[in-house]
Amino acid sequence: MAQEFSYEIVEEIAVLSENQKGWRKELNLVSWNGRPPKFDLRDWSAGHEKMGKGITLTNEEFEALSNAIKSM
């Protein structure tokens, strides 16, 4: 049995790509189940009705990733 969950896209930060079916890989700030928002990277359908698998990052994890990218 699938468990219910809720989400709210608090801030749309960037669209990284879009495929031919209109799904977009996006970086957003998302609040899951009413919790404080986290950085979220995943594929979204048009209108954000459906989502693909993705990852969420805390502020600290996002900062570490950002620093790693900058040092490349």
Biopython code that builds the backbone (N, CA, C, O; Angstrom):
import numpy as np
from Bio.PDB.StructureBuilder import StructureBuilder

atoms = [
    (1, "MET", "N", (0.839, -1.171, 0.000)),
    (1, "MET", "CA", (0.000, 0.000, 0.000)),
    (1, "MET", "C", (0.886, 1.238, 0.000)),
    (1, "MET", "O", (1.771, 1.363, 0.846)),
    (2, "ALA", "N", (0.660, 2.156, -0.941)),
    (2, "ALA", "CA", (1.443, 3.382, -1.035)),
    (2, "ALA", "C", (1.038, 4.348, 0.077)),
    (2, "ALA", "O", (-0.142, 4.500, 0.393)),
    (3, "GLN", "N", (2.038, 4.989, 0.654)),
    (3, "GLN", "CA", (1.778, 5.930, 1.728)),
    (3, "GLN", "C", (1.603, 7.332, 1.141)),
    (3, "GLN", "O", (2.315, 7.711, 0.211)),
    (4, "GLU", "N", (0.663, 8.093, 1.679)),
    (4, "GLU", "CA", (0.394, 9.448, 1.214)),
    (4, "GLU", "C", (1.527, 10.385, 1.636)),
    (4, "GLU", "O", (2.109, 10.230, 2.710)),
    (5, "PHE", "N", (1.825, 11.348, 0.784)),
    (5, "PHE", "CA", (2.787, 12.372, 1.138)),
    (5, "PHE", "C", (2.385, 13.662, 0.436)),
    (5, "PHE", "O", (1.601, 13.655, -0.512)),
    (6, "SER", "N", (2.936, 14.760, 0.921)),
    (6, "SER", "CA", (2.635, 16.053, 0.306)),
    (6, "SER", "C", (3.947, 16.766, 0.011)),
    (6, "SER", "O", (4.986, 16.492, 0.611)),
    (7, "TYR", "N", (3.855, 17.689, -0.934)),
    (7, "TYR", "CA", (5.034, 18.493, -1.261)),
    (7, "TYR", "C", (4.596, 19.879, -1.701)),
    (7, "TYR", "O", (3.500, 20.064, -2.230)),
    (8, "GLU", "N", (5.467, 20.841, -1.475)),
    (8, "GLU", "CA", (5.242, 22.207, -1.937)),
    (8, "GLU", "C", (6.559, 22.717, -2.495)),
    (8, "GLU", "O", (7.572, 22.732, -1.794)),
    (9, "ILE", "N", (6.548, 23.136, -3.753)),
    (9, "ILE", "CA", (7.734, 23.741, -4.338)),
    (9, "ILE", "C", (7.765, 25.184, -3.847)),
    (9, "ILE", "O", (6.969, 26.020, -4.275)),
    (10, "VAL", "N", (8.700, 25.457, -2.939)),
    (10, "VAL", "CA", (8.809, 26.766, -2.302)),
    (10, "VAL", "C", (9.498, 27.758, -3.237)),
    (10, "VAL", "O", (9.120, 28.928, -3.296)),
    (11, "GLU", "N", (10.516, 27.282, -3.970)),
    (11, "GLU", "CA", (11.249, 28.151, -4.898)),
    (11, "GLU", "C", (11.756, 27.323, -6.073)),
    (11, "GLU", "O", (12.376, 26.277, -5.881)),
    (12, "GLU", "N", (11.494, 27.790, -7.277)),
    (12, "GLU", "CA", (12.041, 27.174, -8.475)),
    (12, "GLU", "C", (13.369, 27.856, -8.775)),
    (12, "GLU", "O", (13.400, 29.046, -9.090)),
    (13, "ILE", "N", (14.472, 27.104, -8.678)),
    (13, "ILE", "CA", (15.805, 27.691, -8.803)),
    (13, "ILE", "C", (16.320, 27.619, -10.232)),
    (13, "ILE", "O", (16.765, 28.632, -10.771)),
    (14, "ALA", "N", (16.271, 26.441, -10.863)),
    (14, "ALA", "CA", (16.840, 26.299, -12.208)),
    (14, "ALA", "C", (16.237, 25.107, -12.935)),
    (14, "ALA", "O", (15.925, 24.082, -12.329)),
    (15, "VAL", "N", (16.080, 25.261, -14.251)),
    (15, "VAL", "CA", (15.735, 24.149, -15.139)),
    (15, "VAL", "C", (17.034, 23.767, -15.830)),
    (15, "VAL", "O", (17.634, 24.586, -16.527)),
    (16, "LEU", "N", (17.475, 22.518, -15.638)),
    (16, "LEU", "CA", (18.744, 22.065, -16.195)),
    (16, "LEU", "C", (18.591, 21.487, -17.589)),
    (16, "LEU", "O", (19.501, 21.602, -18.410)),
    (17, "SER", "N", (17.443, 20.861, -17.871)),
    (17, "SER", "CA", (17.197, 20.299, -19.206)),
    (17, "SER", "C", (15.718, 19.980, -19.336)),
    (17, "SER", "O", (14.972, 19.952, -18.357)),
    (18, "GLU", "N", (15.316, 19.739, -20.592)),
    (18, "GLU", "CA", (13.940, 19.330, -20.877)),
    (18, "GLU", "C", (13.978, 18.282, -21.978)),
    (18, "GLU", "O", (14.677, 18.451, -22.977)),
    (19, "ASN", "N", (13.216, 17.183, -21.793)),
    (19, "ASN", "CA", (13.208, 16.141, -22.822)),
    (19, "ASN", "C", (12.057, 16.360, -23.802)),
    (19, "ASN", "O", (11.274, 17.298, -23.650)),
    (20, "GLN", "N", (11.959, 15.497, -24.802)),
    (20, "GLN", "CA", (10.966, 15.647, -25.856)),
    (20, "GLN", "C", (9.537, 15.493, -25.364)),
    (20, "GLN", "O", (8.603, 15.979, -26.002)),
    (21, "LYS", "N", (9.361, 14.822, -24.233)),
    (21, "LYS", "CA", (8.019, 14.632, -23.676)),
    (21, "LYS", "C", (7.608, 15.780, -22.754)),
    (21, "LYS", "O", (6.508, 15.768, -22.202)),
    (22, "GLY", "N", (8.488, 16.771, -22.588)),
    (22, "GLY", "CA", (8.160, 17.930, -21.763)),
    (22, "GLY", "C", (8.582, 17.822, -20.311)),
    (22, "GLY", "O", (8.375, 18.759, -19.539)),
    (23, "TRP", "N", (9.173, 16.692, -19.919)),
    (23, "TRP", "CA", (9.671, 16.553, -18.551)),
    (23, "TRP", "C", (10.952, 17.368, -18.414)),
    (23, "TRP", "O", (11.793, 17.387, -19.313)),
    (24, "ARG", "N", (11.084, 18.045, -17.265)),
    (24, "ARG", "CA", (12.243, 18.909, -17.043)),
    (24, "ARG", "C", (13.014, 18.468, -15.802)),
    (24, "ARG", "O", (12.422, 18.144, -14.772)),
    (25, "LYS", "N", (14.330, 18.461, -15.914)),
    (25, "LYS", "CA", (15.192, 18.219, -14.755)),
    (25, "LYS", "C", (15.377, 19.567, -14.077)),
    (25, "LYS", "O", (15.919, 20.496, -14.675)),
    (26, "GLU", "N", (14.925, 19.677, -12.824)),
    (26, "GLU", "CA", (14.891, 20.957, -12.123)),
    (26, "GLU", "C", (15.586, 20.886, -10.774)),
    (26, "GLU", "O", (15.599, 19.853, -10.106)),
    (27, "LEU", "N", (16.162, 22.020, -10.399)),
    (27, "LEU", "CA", (16.664, 22.225, -9.039)),
    (27, "LEU", "C", (15.692, 23.181, -8.371)),
    (27, "LEU", "O", (15.502, 24.308, -8.828)),
    (28, "ASN", "N", (15.076, 22.722, -7.281)),
    (28, "ASN", "CA", (14.073, 23.511, -6.561)),
    (28, "ASN", "C", (14.308, 23.405, -5.065)),
    (28, "ASN", "O", (15.037, 22.529, -4.599)),
    (29, "LEU", "N", (13.684, 24.307, -4.316)),
    (29, "LEU", "CA", (13.553, 24.149, -2.876)),
    (29, "LEU", "C", (12.169, 23.566, -2.644)),
    (29, "LEU", "O", (11.166, 24.167, -3.027)),
    (30, "VAL", "N", (12.112, 22.392, -2.014)),
    (30, "VAL", "CA", (10.841, 21.682, -1.839)),
    (30, "VAL", "C", (10.639, 21.328, -0.367)),
    (30, "VAL", "O", (11.545, 20.831, 0.302)),
    (31, "SER", "N", (9.440, 21.596, 0.112)),
    (31, "SER", "CA", (9.031, 21.178, 1.450)),
    (31, "SER", "C", (8.260, 19.873, 1.306)),
    (31, "SER", "O", (7.225, 19.828, 0.641)),
    (32, "TRP", "N", (8.764, 18.811, 1.929)),
    (32, "TRP", "CA", (8.115, 17.502, 1.881)),
    (32, "TRP", "C", (7.374, 17.275, 3.185)),
    (32, "TRP", "O", (7.955, 17.394, 4.264)),
    (33, "ASN", "N", (6.090, 16.949, 3.090)),
    (33, "ASN", "CA", (5.259, 16.638, 4.261)),
    (33, "ASN", "C", (5.303, 17.739, 5.320)),
    (33, "ASN", "O", (5.319, 17.454, 6.517)),
    (34, "GLY", "N", (5.323, 19.005, 4.871)),
    (34, "GLY", "CA", (5.281, 20.132, 5.804)),
    (34, "GLY", "C", (6.584, 20.413, 6.522)),
    (34, "GLY", "O", (6.628, 21.276, 7.399)),
    (35, "ARG", "N", (7.642, 19.707, 6.173)),
    (35, "ARG", "CA", (8.939, 19.922, 6.819)),
    (35, "ARG", "C", (9.660, 21.106, 6.183)),
    (35, "ARG", "O", (9.253, 21.581, 5.123)),
    (36, "PRO", "N", (10.739, 21.590, 6.829)),
    (36, "PRO", "CA", (11.504, 22.694, 6.236)),
    (36, "PRO", "C", (11.999, 22.308, 4.840)),
    (36, "PRO", "O", (12.344, 21.151, 4.601)),
    (37, "PRO", "N", (12.034, 23.274, 3.920)),
    (37, "PRO", "CA", (12.421, 22.958, 2.539)),
    (37, "PRO", "C", (13.873, 22.528, 2.423)),
    (37, "PRO", "O", (14.739, 22.968, 3.180)),
    (38, "LYS", "N", (14.118, 21.638, 1.434)),
    (38, "LYS", "CA", (15.459, 21.167, 1.112)),
    (38, "LYS", "C", (15.680, 21.360, -0.380)),
    (38, "LYS", "O", (14.730, 21.449, -1.157)),
    (39, "PHE", "N", (16.947, 21.422, -0.765)),
    (39, "PHE", "CA", (17.277, 21.465, -2.186)),
    (39, "PHE", "C", (16.896, 20.122, -2.788)),
    (39, "PHE", "O", (17.161, 19.072, -2.203)),
    (40, "ASP", "N", (16.274, 20.161, -3.957)),
    (40, "ASP", "CA", (15.729, 18.957, -4.569)),
    (40, "ASP", "C", (16.065, 18.967, -6.056)),
    (40, "ASP", "O", (15.786, 19.940, -6.757)),
    (41, "LEU", "N", (16.665, 17.878, -6.532)),
    (41, "LEU", "CA", (17.029, 17.733, -7.935)),
    (41, "LEU", "C", (16.324, 16.503, -8.481)),
    (41, "LEU", "O", (16.600, 15.383, -8.052)),
    (42, "ARG", "N", (15.388, 16.715, -9.455)),
    (42, "ARG", "CA", (14.640, 15.597, -10.020)),
    (42, "ARG", "C", (13.943, 16.024, -11.304)),
    (42, "ARG", "O", (13.904, 17.206, -11.648)),
    (43, "ASP", "N", (13.393, 15.034, -12.005)),
    (43, "ASP", "CA", (12.591, 15.281, -13.197)),
    (43, "ASP", "C", (11.149, 15.546, -12.779)),
    (43, "ASP", "O", (10.612, 14.881, -11.893)),
    (44, "TRP", "N", (10.527, 16.538, -13.436)),
    (44, "TRP", "CA", (9.138, 16.893, -13.183)),
    (44, "TRP", "C", (8.386, 16.954, -14.500)),
    (44, "TRP", "O", (8.928, 17.385, -15.517)),
    (45, "SER", "N", (7.136, 16.520, -14.473)),
    (45, "SER", "CA", (6.271, 16.683, -15.644)),
    (45, "SER", "C", (5.843, 18.147, -15.724)),
    (45, "SER", "O", (6.020, 18.911, -14.775)),
    (46, "ALA", "N", (5.282, 18.521, -16.866)),
    (46, "ALA", "CA", (4.764, 19.879, -17.016)),
    (46, "ALA", "C", (3.705, 20.122, -15.939)),
    (46, "ALA", "O", (2.844, 19.274, -15.707)),
    (47, "GLY", "N", (3.771, 21.252, -15.302)),
    (47, "GLY", "CA", (2.802, 21.572, -14.255)),
    (47, "GLY", "C", (3.112, 20.957, -12.906)),
    (47, "GLY", "O", (2.372, 21.187, -11.949)),
    (48, "HIS", "N", (4.178, 20.186, -12.798)),
    (48, "HIS", "CA", (4.610, 19.555, -11.545)),
    (48, "HIS", "C", (3.586, 18.587, -10.958)),
    (48, "HIS", "O", (3.523, 18.421, -9.740)),
    (49, "GLU", "N", (2.770, 17.936, -11.825)),
    (49, "GLU", "CA", (1.812, 16.957, -11.307)),
    (49, "GLU", "C", (2.480, 15.617, -10.998)),
    (49, "GLU", "O", (2.089, 14.927, -10.056)),
    (50, "LYS", "N", (3.496, 15.249, -11.799)),
    (50, "LYS", "CA", (4.206, 13.978, -11.604)),
    (50, "LYS", "C", (5.691, 14.262, -11.456)),
    (50, "LYS", "O", (6.206, 15.271, -11.939)),
    (51, "MET", "N", (6.364, 13.340, -10.770)),
    (51, "MET", "CA", (7.799, 13.507, -10.547)),
    (51, "MET", "C", (8.526, 12.200, -10.755)),
    (51, "MET", "O", (7.956, 11.122, -10.589)),
    (52, "GLY", "N", (9.794, 12.305, -11.120)),
    (52, "GLY", "CA", (10.661, 11.143, -11.214)),
    (52, "GLY", "C", (11.475, 11.005, -9.944)),
    (52, "GLY", "O", (11.334, 11.794, -9.009)),
    (53, "LYS", "N", (12.324, 10.000, -9.920)),
    (53, "LYS", "CA", (13.215, 9.822, -8.779)),
    (53, "LYS", "C", (14.203, 10.976, -8.736)),
    (53, "LYS", "O", (14.573, 11.530, -9.772)),
    (54, "GLY", "N", (14.620, 11.328, -7.549)),
    (54, "GLY", "CA", (15.546, 12.438, -7.406)),
    (54, "GLY", "C", (16.297, 12.361, -6.094)),
    (54, "GLY", "O", (16.254, 11.356, -5.384)),
    (55, "ILE", "N", (16.983, 13.446, -5.792)),
    (55, "ILE", "CA", (17.712, 13.526, -4.526)),
    (55, "ILE", "C", (17.353, 14.832, -3.827)),
    (55, "ILE", "O", (17.048, 15.835, -4.472)),
    (56, "THR", "N", (17.396, 14.802, -2.501)),
    (56, "THR", "CA", (17.221, 16.007, -1.709)),
    (56, "THR", "C", (18.497, 16.239, -0.915)),
    (56, "THR", "O", (19.163, 15.299, -0.481)),
    (57, "LEU", "N", (18.817, 17.504, -0.740)),
    (57, "LEU", "CA", (20.033, 17.880, -0.037)),
    (57, "LEU", "C", (19.723, 18.934, 1.026)),
    (57, "LEU", "O", (18.965, 19.872, 0.781)),
    (58, "THR", "N", (20.314, 18.769, 2.198)),
    (58, "THR", "CA", (20.214, 19.805, 3.223)),
    (58, "THR", "C", (21.066, 20.997, 2.779)),
    (58, "THR", "O", (21.816, 20.899, 1.807)),
    (59, "ASN", "N", (20.953, 22.102, 3.480)),
    (59, "ASN", "CA", (21.786, 23.270, 3.167)),
    (59, "ASN", "C", (23.263, 22.919, 3.228)),
    (59, "ASN", "O", (24.041, 23.347, 2.375)),
    (60, "GLU", "N", (23.653, 22.145, 4.228)),
    (60, "GLU", "CA", (25.057, 21.768, 4.389)),
    (60, "GLU", "C", (25.522, 20.872, 3.243)),
    (60, "GLU", "O", (26.623, 21.052, 2.722)),
    (61, "GLU", "N", (24.689, 19.905, 2.848)),
    (61, "GLU", "CA", (25.042, 19.023, 1.737)),
    (61, "GLU", "C", (25.125, 19.797, 0.420)),
    (61, "GLU", "O", (26.009, 19.546, -0.400)),
    (62, "PHE", "N", (24.198, 20.742, 0.223)),
    (62, "PHE", "CA", (24.219, 21.546, -0.993)),
    (62, "PHE", "C", (25.471, 22.412, -1.044)),
    (62, "PHE", "O", (26.077, 22.564, -2.105)),
    (63, "GLU", "N", (25.863, 22.981, 0.095)),
    (63, "GLU", "CA", (27.080, 23.794, 0.153)),
    (63, "GLU", "C", (28.312, 22.952, -0.152)),
    (63, "GLU", "O", (29.201, 23.402, -0.876)),
    (64, "ALA", "N", (28.378, 21.734, 0.390)),
    (64, "ALA", "CA", (29.518, 20.839, 0.111)),
    (64, "ALA", "C", (29.562, 20.481, -1.368)),
    (64, "ALA", "O", (30.639, 20.465, -1.963)),
    (65, "LEU", "N", (28.415, 20.193, -1.971)),
    (65, "LEU", "CA", (28.364, 19.881, -3.403)),
    (65, "LEU", "C", (28.782, 21.097, -4.220)),
    (65, "LEU", "O", (29.559, 20.972, -5.166)),
    (66, "SER", "N", (28.280, 22.252, -3.868)),
    (66, "SER", "CA", (28.634, 23.484, -4.578)),
    (66, "SER", "C", (30.141, 23.735, -4.512)),
    (66, "SER", "O", (30.752, 24.086, -5.522)),
    (67, "ASN", "N", (30.735, 23.563, -3.356)),
    (67, "ASN", "CA", (32.174, 23.758, -3.189)),
    (67, "ASN", "C", (32.964, 22.732, -4.030)),
    (67, "ASN", "O", (33.981, 23.065, -4.638)),
    (68, "ALA", "N", (32.480, 21.504, -4.050)),
    (68, "ALA", "CA", (33.159, 20.471, -4.846)),
    (68, "ALA", "C", (33.113, 20.807, -6.333)),
    (68, "ALA", "O", (34.102, 20.620, -7.042)),
    (69, "ILE", "N", (31.976, 21.300, -6.807)),
    (69, "ILE", "CA", (31.847, 21.680, -8.212)),
    (69, "ILE", "C", (32.741, 22.850, -8.533)),
    (69, "ILE", "O", (33.394, 22.864, -9.576)),
    (70, "LYS", "N", (32.782, 23.845, -7.645)),
    (70, "LYS", "CA", (33.627, 25.021, -7.869)),
    (70, "LYS", "C", (35.111, 24.656, -7.952)),
    (70, "LYS", "O", (35.872, 25.306, -8.669)),
    (71, "SER", "N", (35.523, 23.615, -7.219)),
    (71, "SER", "CA", (36.944, 23.250, -7.177)),
    (71, "SER", "C", (37.357, 22.353, -8.334)),
    (71, "SER", "O", (38.530, 21.999, -8.449)),
    (72, "MET", "N", (36.425, 21.984, -9.182)),
    (72, "MET", "CA", (36.746, 21.104, -10.325)),
    (72, "MET", "C", (37.524, 21.861, -11.391)),
    (72, "MET", "O", (37.879, 21.287, -12.420)),
]
sb = StructureBuilder()
sb.init_structure("model")
sb.init_model(0)
sb.init_chain("A")
sb.init_seg("    ")
for serial, (resi, resn, name, xyz) in enumerate(atoms, 1):
    if name == "N":
        sb.init_residue(resn, " ", resi, " ")
    sb.init_atom(name, np.array(xyz, "f"), 0.0, 1.0, " ", f" {name:<3s}", serial, name[0])
structure = sb.get_structure()
